[in-house]
Amino acid sequence: MFKLNLKIAWRNLWKNKVYAAINIGGLALGLTAFVLMLLYINHEESFDSWSPDLKNVYQIREKHDFFTPDNKEHWQDAVDSRMAALVKENIPQAIAVTRVDQEWDWNAGYSVKVGHAEPVMIQKVKDADSSFFSVFDHQFIQGNTETALKSPKSIVLKEGIALKLFGTTKVLGKTLKLVIWRNDPGQQLTVTGVVKEPQTPQTVGFNAIVRTGEKDKDPDNITAKHYCQVYAKMYGDLDSVSFNKTLQQVYVKAKKASFAKQKINYNDYYKDG
C-alpha cells in the first residue's frame, strides 16, 4: 500500500513538475530563512551572557547631531574621558568605572614581538585603565583581577594569544614589545595575566588589554579631550531611566562649568550646533 501511494505521489509530482518545483522551492526557502533568523536571534541574545555580572554594566555615551550624514541625533560611541570621573564622583551606585580604547574598523592590528622571534600581527589590542577587570569580570588562568593591571606597562592576554606567542599560558612576568605605529620604537610590556576566552560573544572584545598609563588620567588642559569608551559597573538592580536623568544633570552641570572656564556661552554653543 505504501509503495502504491508513493508511486501515485511521484507520478503527480512528475506530471505537475513546475507547480511541484515552486511549492518545494518555496518550502525550502521558508525553512532556510526561519533557521537563519533563529540563528541570528540566538547569536544576538547570547551577547555578554558569559558573566551574570554584565547585566549591571552600562556604557556611557553622548548624543549629538553634528557631523552626522543625515543631520539626525546619534549616540556617540566614544566620549570625553572625563565622563569616567563624573560617574565615579556623582553616581553612588557606581562600583567601578573604566576607560578603554574605542575599536576602529581601519585598525589592522599591532605588531607584537617576543624575544628574537619574528613579529606577529595581533588585532584587538586595547589600552585601558587599571579598573578594566573590575568592570568586566573575566576568568583568569594566570594572575588575578586585583593585580593584573596594577602597574603601567603591563598587558593581559587572552588564552589563545598567549599560546600563539609563547606556546604556553604560564607566561606571568614574561615581556614582549608592542609596536603601534610604523616608526614606533615599541613599548616593552610585562605580561601580568592570562584570561579565558568567553564561550559567548562579547560587546567589548579583545585579544589583549594593555595598561600604558595614558588612560589613567584626563588632560590637564580644559580645552583638550581624550576620547574613549567609558563603562560603569553598578550596584544591584538599577532604574536605568532615573540613572540616565541623574547622569544628564551631572553632564550638563559639568559642561557649563567647562564652558565657564573657557569663557564660552553654553546656550549659544548648543544653539549653533
C-alpha positions in Angstrom: 0.0 0.0 0.0 2.8 2.4 0.9 4.6 1.7 -2.4 1.4 2.3 -4.3 0.8 5.7 -2.6 4.5 6.6 -3.2 4.2 5.8 -6.9 1.0 7.9 -7.2 2.6 10.8 -5.4 5.7 10.6 -7.6 3.5 10.5 -10.8 1.5 13.5 -9.7 4.7 15.4 -8.9 6.2 14.5 -12.3 3.0 15.4 -14.1 3.0 18.8 -12.5 6.7 19.5 -12.4 6.6 23.3 -12.5 3.9 23.5 -9.8 5.8 21.0 -7.6 9.1 22.8 -8.0 7.5 26.1 -7.0 6.0 24.5 -3.9 9.1 22.6 -2.8 11.4 25.6 -3.5 9.1 27.9 -1.5 9.1 25.5 1.4 12.9 25.1 1.3 13.4 28.9 1.2 10.9 29.5 4.0 12.6 26.9 6.2 16.1 28.3 5.4 15.0 31.8 6.2 13.5 30.6 9.5 16.6 28.7 10.5 18.9 31.7 9.6 16.6 34.1 11.6 16.7 31.7 14.6 20.5 31.5 14.5 20.8 35.3 14.2 18.4 35.9 17.2 20.2 33.3 19.2 23.6 35.0 18.4 22.3 38.4 19.4 20.6 37.2 22.6 23.8 35.4 23.6 25.9 38.6 23.8 27.6 39.1 27.2 25.8 36.1 28.7 29.2 34.6 29.8 29.0 36.5 33.1 25.9 37.3 35.2 27.5 40.5 36.5 27.5 42.1 33.0 23.8 42.9 33.3 24.9 45.6 35.7 27.5 47.1 33.3 26.5 50.2 31.3 28.2 52.1 28.6 28.3 55.9 29.0 27.5 57.6 25.7 26.8 61.1 24.4 24.0 62.0 21.9 24.9 64.6 19.2 23.7 65.8 15.9 26.9 67.4 14.5 28.9 65.9 11.6 26.2 63.2 11.0 25.3 62.3 7.4 21.5 62.5 8.0 21.6 65.5 10.4 19.8 63.4 13.0 20.8 62.7 16.6 23.2 59.8 17.1 24.7 58.1 20.1 28.4 58.7 20.1 30.4 55.5 21.0 33.5 57.4 22.3 33.1 60.1 24.9 35.4 62.6 26.7 37.4 60.5 29.2 36.3 63.0 31.9 32.9 61.2 31.9 34.5 58.4 33.9 35.4 60.7 36.8 32.0 62.3 36.7 30.3 59.0 37.1 32.6 58.0 40.0 32.1 61.2 41.9 28.4 61.8 41.3 26.7 58.3 41.0 26.7 56.5 44.4 25.7 53.2 42.8 28.9 53.0 40.6 31.1 50.2 41.9 33.8 50.6 39.2 34.3 52.7 36.1 36.8 52.1 33.3 38.2 53.9 30.3 39.1 51.7 27.3 40.1 52.3 23.6 37.4 52.6 21.0 37.6 49.9 18.3 38.4 51.3 14.9 37.5 49.5 11.7 40.6 50.7 10.0 42.9 49.2 12.6 44.6 46.2 11.1 46.3 45.3 14.4 49.6 45.8 16.2 52.9 44.2 15.8 53.9 42.1 18.8 57.5 40.8 19.1 58.7 38.2 21.7 62.4 38.0 22.1 64.2 37.3 18.9 61.2 35.7 17.2 59.5 37.3 14.1 56.9 39.9 14.9 53.2 38.7 14.9 50.3 40.9 14.0 47.6 40.9 16.7 44.2 42.5 16.3 42.0 43.9 19.1 44.8 45.1 21.4 43.2 47.7 23.6 44.6 50.3 26.0 42.6 50.6 29.3 43.0 51.9 32.8 43.5 49.8 35.9 39.8 49.3 36.5 39.0 47.3 33.4 38.8 43.9 35.0 36.9 45.3 37.9 34.1 46.1 35.4 34.5 43.1 33.1 34.8 40.0 35.3 36.9 37.7 33.1 38.1 34.4 34.4 41.9 34.4 35.0 44.0 31.4 34.2 47.1 33.3 35.3 47.1 36.4 37.5 44.0 37.9 39.1 41.7 40.9 38.8 43.3 42.9 41.6 46.9 42.8 40.3 46.6 42.3 36.6 46.7 46.0 35.6 48.0 47.4 38.9 51.1 48.8 37.2 51.6 50.7 33.9 53.4 48.9 31.1 51.5 45.7 31.8 49.5 43.5 29.4 46.8 40.8 29.9 46.5 38.2 27.1 43.6 36.0 26.0 44.5 32.3 26.4 44.7 31.7 22.6 47.1 34.7 22.1 49.4 33.5 25.0 49.6 30.1 23.3 50.3 31.7 19.9 53.1 34.0 21.2 54.7 31.8 23.9 53.4 28.3 23.3 52.1 28.1 26.9 49.7 30.0 29.2 52.3 30.1 32.0 53.7 33.5 31.0 53.5 35.7 34.1 56.5 38.1 34.2 57.5 37.5 30.6 58.0 40.5 28.4 57.1 41.5 24.8 57.4 44.5 22.7 54.3 46.2 21.2 54.7 48.4 18.1 51.7 50.6 17.3 52.9 52.9 14.5 55.3 52.3 11.6 58.2 54.2 13.1 57.3 53.4 16.6 60.4 52.1 18.6 57.9 50.0 20.5 56.9 49.6 24.2 58.3 46.9 26.4 55.4 45.4 28.3 55.2 42.8 31.1 52.6 40.0 31.0 50.6 40.2 34.2 47.7 37.9 33.4 46.0 35.4 31.1 42.2 35.1 30.8 39.9 32.5 29.3 38.1 33.1 26.1 34.3 33.5 26.9 32.0 30.9 25.3 29.6 33.6 24.0 30.1 36.9 22.0 31.3 40.0 23.8 30.4 43.6 23.4 33.9 44.6 24.4 36.0 42.0 22.6 39.8 41.9 22.8 42.9 39.7 22.3 44.9 41.7 24.8 44.4 44.5 27.3 47.3 46.9 27.8 47.8 49.5 30.5 50.1 52.1 29.1 49.1 54.7 31.6 47.6 57.0 29.1 44.0 56.1 30.2 44.8 56.7 33.9 44.2 60.4 33.9 42.4 63.2 32.0 44.1 66.1 30.1 45.2 69.0 32.4 44.2 71.5 29.7 40.4 72.1 29.8 40.2 72.5 26.0 42.0 69.2 25.4 40.0 65.9 25.2 40.8 62.2 25.2 38.0 60.3 23.5 37.5 56.7 24.6 34.8 54.2 25.6 33.6 54.5 29.2 31.9 51.6 31.0 30.4 51.6 34.6 29.5 48.7 36.8 26.6 49.5 39.0 25.4 48.0 42.3 22.3 45.9 42.3 19.2 46.5 40.2 19.3 49.9 38.7 16.5 52.1 37.5 18.0 53.0 34.1 15.6 55.9 33.5 16.3 57.5 36.8 20.1 56.8 36.3 20.0 58.4 32.9 18.3 61.6 34.2 20.8 61.9 37.0 23.7 61.4 34.6 22.2 64.0 32.2 22.1 66.6 35.0 25.6 65.8 36.1 26.8 66.1 32.4 25.1 69.4 31.8 26.5 70.9 35.0 30.0 69.7 34.1 29.7 71.1 30.6 28.5 74.5 31.9 31.4 74.6 34.3 33.8 73.7 31.5 32.4 76.4 29.2 32.6 79.0 32.0 36.3 78.3 32.4 36.8 78.7 28.6 34.5 81.8 28.6 32.1 80.2 26.2 28.3 80.7 26.4 26.7 77.3 27.0 23.3 78.2 25.3 25.0 79.8 22.3 27.3 76.8 21.8 24.4 74.3 21.6 22.2 76.7 19.6 24.8 76.9 16.9 25.4 73.1 16.9 
